[in-house]
Amino acid sequence: MQIKTFLGAMASTAALATGAYAQSEIQWWHAHSGRLGELVDEIANGFNDSQSDFVVVPSHKGNYSETLNAGIAAFRAGEQPHLLQVFEVGTATMMAAQGATKPVYTLMAESGADWDPDAYIGAVKGYYTTTDGQMLSMPFNSSTPVLWVNRDAFTAAGLDPDMDLSTWQQVGEALDGLKAGGSTCPLTTAWQSWIHLENLSAYHNVPFATQENGFAGLDTELALNGPVQVAHIEAMGQWAKDGKFIYNGRRNEGGANFRAGECALFTESSAGYAGIKSEAAFDFEVRPLPYWDGIDGAPQNTIIGGASLWVMEGHDAAEYEGVAQFLTYLSSPEVQAKWHQDTGYLPVTVAAGDLTREQGFYDANPGTDIAVIQMTANQPTANSKGLRLGGFDQIRGIIDEELEAVWVGDKDAQTALDSAVARGNQLLRRFQQANQ
């Protein structure tokens, strides 16, 4: 009897193990840590609980650059994940990686998924599609820069926290008052190239690069040293010299200073909402990104940051079925609306935005719809639909170096931006030669 009981127990255990093993794993490599990483896990767990055939396994691989490099190295070693999160400036690199990726439109067609590429908002969809409208990667976390305001810091400096900050001229006046009122950090920023050159250019409808910012061909050249860009960087350089703009780093190092209440104004992604809401012990609000009054066509529209999910080649057809099911789940209005509300990232589908509005989220959280309004207020132009430049992660590094020279007073704005263009164009020519 004991032997039969033992054998029965073993059989049951084997059945459970076989059932668990039958679930195909879908590896998802991403760049989110902290609160955003927890929310990524929530999405994966939600999908895993919704069905029993597949298990999505999210893995944090470092920052955006590190995650992209990890994915490239893994593909070369034949160990690539099913899904790789790649930031928007890596789009041209992924497009050029022939044989490494499986286009989303191909995946969805092969799986027979109930999927409509037109469900995504135009400003997001256009970034990740071919010139004939075929979607290459799945939009996931799309953001755009906004102005975060520490209202308590304004009050402490004797300023009206409701003062108009729509233009950079008005921001400059506020910085004067904040500095005079004792603020040690009137303004800081995250992602200086993305906000103060890439989005600055789009918002003022001037080119960042030729050939429609790279969308129209590989023979593109940088144009970020025009009068609008030079004037803006010159103004920021003067603010840095006067102690009104405090530079804290190339990525989001300034976020910690703002969340700690040290800084009055912060130019950052709309996705800063998750961290600021959870950490800030002060009264804060979000405002539209300022523009320079007097520039014809401004404000136009800002462009997206964030990332999309690329499907990697080299996996079994059955596993791709799971990938398609997960991407369909990920794009559902309920999942996207929650992600948008929890993080501050844009609702990448029209339905998710509509659901968020119906749920009363924007009424209960004033300003959280600013990013959406800012992105969709005008039809994008050739200058404001985004960037598609080869080797752009490295080019951003060059831009960062040149801007840092301005902030410490070693170069004037024109000299620094001219140098960034010359150095960046060398990388663009190498990319063109390698991919013609």
C-alpha positions in Angstrom: 0.0 0.0 0.0 2.8 2.4 0.8 4.5 1.5 -2.5 1.3 2.2 -4.4 0.9 5.5 -2.5 4.4 6.5 -3.3 4.1 5.6 -6.9 0.8 7.5 -7.1 2.4 10.5 -5.6 5.3 10.3 -8.0 2.9 10.1 -10.9 1.0 13.2 -9.7 4.3 15.1 -9.3 5.4 14.0 -12.8 2.1 15.2 -14.3 2.4 18.6 -12.6 6.0 18.9 -13.8 4.9 18.0 -17.4 2.1 20.5 -17.3 4.5 23.2 -16.1 7.1 22.3 -18.6 4.5 22.4 -21.4 4.2 26.2 -20.9 6.5 27.9 -23.4 8.6 30.6 -22.0 8.7 34.0 -23.7 11.8 36.0 -22.8 11.3 39.7 -22.6 14.4 41.9 -22.1 13.7 45.4 -20.9 15.4 48.5 -19.5 13.0 49.4 -16.6 14.1 49.4 -13.0 12.5 50.7 -9.8 8.8 51.4 -9.9 8.7 51.0 -13.7 10.3 47.6 -13.4 7.6 46.6 -10.9 4.9 47.7 -13.3 6.5 45.7 -16.1 6.3 42.6 -13.9 2.7 43.4 -13.2 1.9 43.3 -16.9 3.8 40.0 -17.4 2.0 38.5 -14.4 -1.4 39.6 -15.7 -0.8 37.9 -19.0 0.6 34.8 -17.4 -2.5 34.6 -15.2 -4.9 35.1 -18.2 -3.9 31.8 -20.0 -1.9 28.6 -19.3 0.0 28.0 -22.5 2.8 30.6 -22.2 4.9 32.3 -19.5 6.4 35.7 -20.2 9.6 36.1 -18.3 10.7 39.8 -18.0 14.4 40.5 -17.4 16.0 43.9 -16.7 19.2 44.3 -18.7 20.3 47.7 -17.6 19.7 51.1 -19.2 18.5 51.6 -22.7 22.0 51.5 -24.3 22.9 48.5 -22.2 19.8 46.6 -23.1 20.3 47.2 -26.8 23.9 46.1 -26.6 22.9 43.0 -24.6 20.4 42.1 -27.3 22.9 42.5 -30.1 25.4 40.4 -28.3 22.8 37.7 -27.5 21.8 37.4 -31.2 25.3 37.0 -32.3 25.7 34.2 -29.7 22.3 32.6 -30.8 20.8 33.3 -27.3 18.5 36.2 -28.2 15.2 36.8 -26.3 11.9 36.7 -28.0 11.2 40.4 -27.2 13.8 43.1 -26.9 12.9 46.6 -25.7 14.8 49.2 -27.8 14.7 52.9 -27.2 13.4 55.1 -30.1 16.9 56.3 -31.2 17.8 52.7 -31.8 15.1 52.3 -34.5 17.4 52.9 -37.5 19.9 50.4 -36.1 17.3 47.7 -35.6 15.9 48.4 -39.1 19.3 47.9 -40.6 19.8 44.6 -38.7 18.8 42.3 -41.5 17.8 38.9 -40.4 17.8 39.8 -36.7 14.3 40.8 -36.3 10.8 39.6 -37.2 8.6 42.6 -38.2 5.5 42.9 -36.0 3.2 43.1 -39.0 4.6 39.8 -40.2 4.2 38.2 -36.8 0.6 39.3 -36.4 -0.3 38.2 -39.9 1.2 34.8 -39.5 -0.5 34.3 -36.1 -3.9 35.5 -37.4 -4.1 37.9 -34.4 -7.0 40.3 -34.2 -4.8 43.3 -34.5 -5.3 46.7 -36.1 -2.2 48.9 -36.6 -4.4 51.9 -37.1 -5.5 51.6 -33.4 -2.2 53.4 -32.4 -2.1 57.1 -32.2 -0.4 58.6 -35.3 2.6 60.3 -33.6 3.6 56.9 -32.1 2.8 54.6 -35.0 4.7 56.7 -37.5 7.9 56.3 -35.6 8.0 52.6 -35.9 6.6 52.0 -39.4 8.1 51.8 -42.8 7.4 54.5 -45.4 4.5 52.5 -46.7 2.9 52.1 -43.2 4.0 48.7 -42.1 4.7 48.5 -38.4 8.1 47.0 -37.6 8.0 47.0 -33.8 5.3 47.2 -31.2 4.9 50.6 -29.5 5.1 50.2 -25.7 6.4 53.0 -23.6 6.2 56.3 -25.4 6.7 59.6 -23.7 7.3 63.2 -24.5 9.0 65.9 -22.5 7.1 68.3 -20.2 7.9 70.9 -17.5 7.6 69.7 -13.9 7.0 72.4 -11.3 7.7 72.3 -7.6 5.0 74.7 -6.4 6.3 74.8 -2.9 9.7 76.1 -4.2 8.0 78.9 -6.0 6.1 79.9 -2.8 9.3 79.7 -0.7 11.0 82.1 -3.2 8.1 84.6 -3.0 6.7 83.7 -6.5 3.2 82.8 -7.6 3.2 79.1 -8.3 0.4 79.7 -10.9 2.5 82.1 -12.9 2.5 81.6 -16.7 5.5 79.4 -17.8 4.3 78.8 -21.3 7.4 80.4 -23.0 11.1 80.2 -22.3 11.0 84.0 -21.9 8.6 83.6 -19.0 10.7 80.7 -17.6 13.7 83.0 -17.7 11.9 85.6 -15.6 10.9 82.9 -13.2 14.5 81.7 -12.9 15.5 85.3 -12.0 12.9 85.4 -9.2 13.8 81.9 -7.9 17.5 82.7 -7.8 16.8 86.0 -6.0 14.5 84.2 -3.6 17.2 81.8 -2.5 16.7 78.8 -4.7 19.9 76.8 -5.1 18.5 74.9 -8.1 16.0 76.9 -10.1 16.1 74.6 -13.1 17.5 71.2 -13.9 16.9 68.7 -16.7 17.0 65.1 -17.7 18.0 63.9 -21.2 19.5 67.2 -22.4 19.8 66.2 -26.1 16.4 64.7 -26.3 14.6 67.7 -24.7 16.8 70.7 -25.5 17.8 69.9 -29.1 15.7 67.1 -30.5 12.3 68.2 -29.1 13.3 71.8 -29.2 13.7 71.5 -33.0 10.4 69.6 -33.5 8.5 72.0 -31.2 9.7 75.0 -33.3 9.3 73.2 -36.6 13.0 73.4 -37.6 15.0 70.5 -38.8 17.3 68.5 -36.5 18.7 66.8 -39.6 18.2 66.8 -43.4 16.2 64.3 -45.3 13.2 64.7 -43.0 15.3 64.0 -40.0 16.6 60.8 -41.6 13.2 59.3 -42.6 13.7 60.0 -46.3 17.2 58.5 -46.7 20.5 57.5 -45.2 22.3 60.4 -46.8 21.1 62.7 -44.0 23.2 65.3 -42.3 22.7 67.0 -38.9 21.2 70.5 -38.9 21.0 71.1 -35.1 23.2 74.1 -35.3 20.6 76.5 -36.7 19.6 79.9 -35.2 16.8 78.5 -33.0 18.9 75.8 -31.5 21.9 78.1 -31.0 19.8 80.8 -29.3 18.3 78.2 -26.9 21.6 76.6 -25.9 23.1 80.1 -25.6 20.4 81.1 -23.1 20.8 77.9 -21.1 24.5 78.4 -21.1 24.0 81.9 -19.5 21.6 80.4 -17.0 24.2 77.8 -16.1 26.8 80.6 -15.6 24.4 82.5 -13.4 23.5 79.5 -11.2 19.9 79.3 -12.5 20.4 76.1 -14.5 22.0 73.2 -12.6 23.3 70.4 -14.7 23.2 67.0 -13.0 24.0 64.5 -15.8 23.2 63.1 -19.2 20.4 60.8 -18.4 17.9 61.3 -15.5 20.3 62.1 -12.7 18.5 65.4 -12.1 15.3 63.4 -11.3 16.6 62.6 -7.8 17.3 66.3 -7.1 13.8 67.3 -8.2 12.0 64.5 -6.4 14.0 65.4 -3.2 12.5 68.9 -3.5 15.9 70.6 -4.3 14.9 72.0 -7.7 12.0 74.3 -8.6 11.7 73.4 -12.3 12.6 70.2 -14.1 12.4 69.4 -17.8 11.8 65.7 -18.0 9.8 62.9 -19.7 6.0 62.7 -19.0 6.9 59.3 -17.6 8.6 61.0 -14.7 5.1 60.9 -13.2 5.5 57.4 -11.6 8.6 58.4 -9.6 7.6 61.9 -8.8 4.1 60.8 -7.5 5.6 58.1 -5.3 8.5 60.1 -3.9 7.8 63.9 -3.9 6.9 65.3 -0.5 5.9 68.6 -2.0 3.1 70.1 -4.1 4.0 69.5 -7.8 2.3 69.9 -11.1 3.0 69.2 -14.8 3.0 72.0 -17.4 3.6 71.9 -21.2 7.1 72.1 -22.4 7.9 75.9 -22.9 8.6 77.3 -26.4 10.3 80.5 -27.6 7.8 83.2 -28.3 8.3 84.8 -31.7 9.4 81.7 -33.6 7.1 81.2 -36.6 5.2 77.9 -36.3 5.9 77.3 -32.6 4.6 75.5 -30.7 4.2 72.7 -33.3 4.4 69.3 -31.5 6.9 67.5 -29.5 8.2 64.0 -30.4 8.3 60.8 -28.5 10.9 59.1 -26.4 10.7 55.8 -24.7 10.9 52.5 -26.6 9.2 49.8 -28.6 9.3 46.0 -28.5 11.2 44.3 -31.3 10.5 40.6 -32.0 13.8 38.7 -32.5 14.2 36.0 -35.1 15.4 32.5 -34.4 12.5 31.0 -32.3 9.9 28.3 -32.8 6.6 29.0 -34.5 4.7 27.9 -31.4 6.6 30.4 -29.3 5.8 33.2 -31.8 2.2 32.4 -31.3 2.7 33.2 -27.6 4.6 36.4 -28.5 1.6 37.5 -30.7 -0.8 36.7 -27.9 1.2 38.7 -25.4 1.6 41.7 -27.7 -2.2 41.7 -28.3 -2.7 41.6 -24.5 -0.2 44.4 -24.0 -2.0 46.6 -26.5 -5.5 46.1 -25.0 -7.2 49.2 -23.8 -7.3 48.1 -20.2 -3.6 47.2 -20.0 -2.5 50.3 -21.9 -4.8 52.6 -19.9 -3.4 51.3 -16.6 0.2 51.6 -17.8 -0.5 55.2 -18.9 -2.1 56.1 -15.6 0.5 54.4 -13.5 3.6 55.8 -15.3 2.8 59.0 -17.3 3.8 57.3 -20.5 1.4 58.1 -23.4 -1.6 55.8 -24.0 -0.2 54.4 -27.3 -3.7 53.5 -28.6 -6.7 55.8 -29.1 -8.9 53.4 -27.2 -6.6 53.5 -24.1 -6.8 57.3 -24.1 -10.5 57.3 -24.4 -10.9 54.7 -21.6 -8.6 56.8 -19.3 -10.8 59.8 -19.9 -14.0 57.8 -19.3 -12.6 56.5 -16.1 -12.2 60.1 -14.9 -8.4 59.9 -14.4 -7.6 63.2 -16.1 -10.2 65.0 -14.0 -8.8 63.5 -10.8 -5.2 64.1 -11.8 -5.0 67.5 -13.6 -2.2 67.9 -16.1 -1.7 64.2 -16.8 -3.3 64.7 -20.3 -0.8 67.4 -21.2 1.6 65.0 -22.9 -1.2 63.7 -25.1 -2.4 67.1 -26.0 1.1 68.4 -26.7 1.8 65.4 -29.1 -1.5 65.6 -31.0 -2.3 69.3 -31.1 -1.0 69.6 -34.7 -0.4 67.3 -37.6 3.3 66.4 -37.5 5.5 67.9 -40.2 8.7 66.6 -41.8 10.5 68.4 -39.0 8.3 67.1 -36.2 7.5 63.5 -36.8 10.6 62.1 -35.2 14.2 61.1 -35.9 15.6 58.1 -37.7 19.3 58.4 -37.6 21.9 55.6 -37.7 24.3 55.4 -34.8 22.2 57.9 -32.9 23.1 56.6 -29.5 26.7 57.4 -30.2 25.8 60.8 -31.8 23.9 61.7 -28.6 27.1 61.0 -26.7 28.9 63.6 -28.9 26.1 66.1 -28.3 26.3 65.5 -24.6 30.0 66.3 -24.6 29.5 69.5 -26.6 26.7 70.7 -24.4 28.7 70.0 -21.2 31.4 72.3 -22.7 28.8 75.0 -22.9 27.5 74.5 -19.4 31.0 75.0 -17.9 31.8 77.9 -20.1 34.5 76.3 -22.2 32.6 76.8 -25.5 29.9 79.2 -26.8 26.7 77.6 -28.2 27.5 78.1 -31.9 31.0 76.6 -31.6 29.7 73.6 -29.6 26.8 72.8 -31.9 29.0 73.2 -35.1 31.4 70.7 -33.6 28.5 68.3 -32.7 27.3 68.5 -36.3 30.8 67.9 -37.8 31.5 64.9 -35.5 28.1 63.5 -35.8 28.1 63.6 -39.6 31.1 61.4 -39.6 29.1 58.7 -37.8 26.2 59.1 -40.2 28.5 58.6 -43.2 29.9 55.4 -41.7 26.4 54.1 -41.1 25.4 55.0 -44.6 28.3 53.2 -46.1 27.7 50.1 -44.0 24.0 49.9 -44.9 23.7 50.9 -48.6 
